[in-house]
Amino acid sequence: MESVRTQPILPGVSIPPFLRPPTGVTARALTTDRGTFAVLDNGSAVEGSRGSALLVPGFTGSKEDFIAVLAPLAARGVHAV
């Protein structure tokens, strides 16, 4: 009989314990019609919005792949998730 996981491995949004997001970037859950996703959101660091960007990792990637670009995008007024 196959086991079905009912709880996430880590409660809440997963983020490696060795990683600290940049100032103004928060790890949170984003709920959509297609399910709930763990995201990194730079929205609290954006001043004067110039647009939005949805950053989607590849098949073997993760949300942490975008850590280096979240603060620079926020500094330029781009809200990225």
Secondary structure as the mmCIF struct_conf table of DSSP 4:
data_model
#
loop_
_struct_conf.conf_type_id
_struct_conf.id
_struct_conf.beg_label_comp_id
_struct_conf.beg_label_asym_id
_struct_conf.beg_label_seq_id
_struct_conf.end_label_comp_id
_struct_conf.end_label_asym_id
_struct_conf.end_label_seq_id
BEND BEND1 GLN A 7 GLN A 7
BEND BEND2 ILE A 9 VAL A 13
TURN_TY1_P TURN_TY1_P1 PRO A 17 PHE A 18
HELX_LH_PP_P HELX_LH_PP_P1 PRO A 21 PRO A 22
TURN_TY1_P TURN_TY1_P2 THR A 23 GLY A 24
STRN STRN1 THR A 26 THR A 32
TURN_TY1_P TURN_TY1_P3 ASP A 33 ARG A 34
STRN STRN2 GLY A 35 ASP A 41
HELX_RH_3T_P HELX_RH_3T_P1 GLY A 43 ALA A 45
BEND BEND3 GLY A 48 GLY A 48
STRN STRN3 GLY A 51 ALA A 53
TURN_TY1_P TURN_TY1_P4 PHE A 59 THR A 60
HELX_RH_3T_P HELX_RH_3T_P2 LYS A 63 PHE A 66
HELX_RH_AL_P HELX_RH_AL_P1 ILE A 67 ALA A 75
TURN_TY1_P TURN_TY1_P5 ARG A 76 GLY A 77
STRN STRN4 VAL A 78 ALA A 80
#
